[in-house]
Amino acid sequence: MTLRPVDTGSPDRLYTVTGGRSRAVDSFDLVTLVVAESRPTTGMQSEHVRILELCRHPTAVVEIAAELSLPVTVVRILLDDLHTAGRITARHPRTAAAAALPDSELLMEVLHGLRRL
């Protein structure tokens, strides 16, 4: 298998797509699921239209970036635009609460038991 450099597009194109912005206001994790809440309308930016079409069903941010062949940072900015306009909803992954994690002593006992096998 031959490794090839990833083509992230022309810097001028990416600058135009994002409107010159380099960061999104909202933070979208790579595994955040995005769902379209409306259909594309005329006059929308082509990347926004593609995102709304892709997100008819829950789609992860990383999948959207792969389908659009754009860097994740650019996709996050585009998603922020759509989220601000109310055209998408985002389902962020749950973070594990400290209470839900197993006790470290129990994990050590399991580890010692496995080593004895």
Secondary structure, DSSP 4 states (H G I P E B T S, - for coil): ----------HHHHHHHHTT--S-SS---TT-EEEE-S---TT--HHHHHHHHHTTS-EEHHHHHHHHT--HHHHHHHHHHHHHTTSEEEEPPPPPPGGGSPPHHHHHHHHHHHHH-
